[in-house]
Amino acid sequence: MINKKFYLFGLTIALLIAGVLSFYASSSPDGLEKVATDLGFIDTAKDSATSKSALADYAIAGISNERLSVGLAGIIGVIATGLAMYLIIRFIGKKKN
């Protein structure tokens, strides 16, 4: 079995990438948005149900420093995803026993 140091190292790297490097991600539209723009139906798009949420657009609402806002949103995303995976693995592990 892989030891805790390995998991802590992976978590640290993921947090660094999410917290620091995520600010430098491309701001270009994703594939679906690009196609909608190219085909001329981007104006018919509706806002997502979560467009007004605290983490909309990969940033934290209310924080004016864009670098900090994006970095913290990335860190929150890593923690939430890690916690979800941990709980799923624990649940699956209990089912097998």
C-alpha beads as a LAMMPS data file, in Angstrom:
LAMMPS data file: protein, C-alpha beads

97 atoms
96 bonds

1 atom types
1 bond types

-500.0 500.0 xlo xhi
-500.0 500.0 ylo yhi
-500.0 500.0 zlo zhi

Masses

1 110.0

Atoms # bond

1 1 1 0.000 0.000 0.000
2 1 1 1.179 3.501 -0.778
3 1 1 2.167 5.471 2.303
4 1 1 0.812 8.785 3.587
5 1 1 3.880 10.722 2.400
6 1 1 2.959 9.910 -1.184
7 1 1 -0.597 11.202 -0.731
8 1 1 0.609 14.338 1.066
9 1 1 3.115 14.999 -1.712
10 1 1 0.383 14.616 -4.355
11 1 1 -1.980 16.856 -2.405
12 1 1 0.729 19.497 -2.017
13 1 1 1.485 19.473 -5.749
14 1 1 -2.235 19.663 -6.615
15 1 1 -2.725 22.600 -4.226
16 1 1 0.294 24.418 -5.681
17 1 1 -0.931 23.908 -9.237
18 1 1 -4.477 24.989 -8.351
19 1 1 -3.399 27.888 -6.164
20 1 1 -0.583 29.308 -8.278
21 1 1 -0.625 28.018 -11.842
22 1 1 -4.390 28.173 -12.369
23 1 1 -4.149 31.954 -12.742
24 1 1 -2.117 31.410 -15.913
25 1 1 -4.653 29.096 -17.577
26 1 1 -5.945 30.129 -20.961
27 1 1 -8.772 32.638 -20.944
28 1 1 -9.800 31.555 -24.443
29 1 1 -13.290 30.104 -24.759
30 1 1 -13.689 26.349 -24.437
31 1 1 -14.628 24.206 -27.431
32 1 1 -18.388 24.468 -27.034
33 1 1 -18.267 28.239 -26.613
34 1 1 -15.954 28.555 -29.625
35 1 1 -18.301 26.540 -31.836
36 1 1 -21.302 28.561 -30.627
37 1 1 -19.445 31.756 -31.509
38 1 1 -18.328 30.441 -34.914
39 1 1 -21.827 29.255 -35.808
40 1 1 -23.470 32.431 -34.529
41 1 1 -25.700 31.137 -31.745
42 1 1 -23.662 32.275 -28.734
43 1 1 -26.197 35.057 -28.072
44 1 1 -28.910 32.479 -27.382
45 1 1 -26.959 30.967 -24.481
46 1 1 -28.515 31.232 -21.038
47 1 1 -26.659 31.698 -17.784
48 1 1 -26.043 28.596 -15.734
49 1 1 -28.076 28.086 -12.575
50 1 1 -24.799 28.517 -10.679
51 1 1 -23.659 31.662 -12.493
52 1 1 -24.318 33.786 -9.408
53 1 1 -22.662 31.354 -6.975
54 1 1 -19.621 32.213 -4.882
55 1 1 -17.287 30.191 -7.147
56 1 1 -18.725 31.124 -10.559
57 1 1 -16.252 31.633 -13.422
58 1 1 -13.452 29.859 -11.518
59 1 1 -13.059 32.731 -9.057
60 1 1 -14.374 33.748 -5.661
61 1 1 -17.001 36.473 -5.716
62 1 1 -16.190 39.486 -3.585
63 1 1 -12.386 39.246 -3.823
64 1 1 -11.119 42.062 -6.022
65 1 1 -7.578 40.683 -6.457
66 1 1 -8.014 38.398 -9.470
67 1 1 -4.892 36.327 -8.807
68 1 1 -5.958 35.646 -5.203
69 1 1 -9.580 35.003 -6.195
70 1 1 -8.672 32.432 -8.873
71 1 1 -6.025 30.774 -6.693
72 1 1 -8.343 30.353 -3.724
73 1 1 -11.101 28.992 -5.962
74 1 1 -8.626 26.432 -7.306
75 1 1 -7.583 25.417 -3.798
76 1 1 -11.224 25.065 -2.723
77 1 1 -11.842 22.919 -5.808
78 1 1 -8.920 20.604 -5.002
79 1 1 -10.045 20.229 -1.390
80 1 1 -13.680 19.580 -2.356
81 1 1 -12.707 17.031 -5.007
82 1 1 -10.250 15.315 -2.663
83 1 1 -12.830 15.135 0.113
84 1 1 -15.449 13.719 -2.263
85 1 1 -13.030 11.046 -3.484
86 1 1 -11.998 10.188 0.069
87 1 1 -15.632 9.706 1.097
88 1 1 -16.410 7.623 -1.989
89 1 1 -13.388 5.386 -1.382
90 1 1 -14.305 4.979 2.289
91 1 1 -17.877 4.060 1.338
92 1 1 -16.730 1.529 -1.278
93 1 1 -14.207 0.071 1.174
94 1 1 -16.929 -0.501 3.782
95 1 1 -19.173 -2.246 1.233
96 1 1 -16.436 -4.816 0.420
97 1 1 -15.880 -5.703 4.067

Bonds

1 1 1 2
2 1 2 3
3 1 3 4
4 1 4 5
5 1 5 6
6 1 6 7
7 1 7 8
8 1 8 9
9 1 9 10
10 1 10 11
11 1 11 12
12 1 12 13
13 1 13 14
14 1 14 15
15 1 15 16
16 1 16 17
17 1 17 18
18 1 18 19
19 1 19 20
20 1 20 21
21 1 21 22
22 1 22 23
23 1 23 24
24 1 24 25
25 1 25 26
26 1 26 27
27 1 27 28
28 1 28 29
29 1 29 30
30 1 30 31
31 1 31 32
32 1 32 33
33 1 33 34
34 1 34 35
35 1 35 36
36 1 36 37
37 1 37 38
38 1 38 39
39 1 39 40
40 1 40 41
41 1 41 42
42 1 42 43
43 1 43 44
44 1 44 45
45 1 45 46
46 1 46 47
47 1 47 48
48 1 48 49
49 1 49 50
50 1 50 51
51 1 51 52
52 1 52 53
53 1 53 54
54 1 54 55
55 1 55 56
56 1 56 57
57 1 57 58
58 1 58 59
59 1 59 60
60 1 60 61
61 1 61 62
62 1 62 63
63 1 63 64
64 1 64 65
65 1 65 66
66 1 66 67
67 1 67 68
68 1 68 69
69 1 69 70
70 1 70 71
71 1 71 72
72 1 72 73
73 1 73 74
74 1 74 75
75 1 75 76
76 1 76 77
77 1 77 78
78 1 78 79
79 1 79 80
80 1 80 81
81 1 81 82
82 1 82 83
83 1 83 84
84 1 84 85
85 1 85 86
86 1 86 87
87 1 87 88
88 1 88 89
89 1 89 90
90 1 90 91
91 1 91 92
92 1 92 93
93 1 93 94
94 1 94 95
95 1 95 96
96 1 96 97
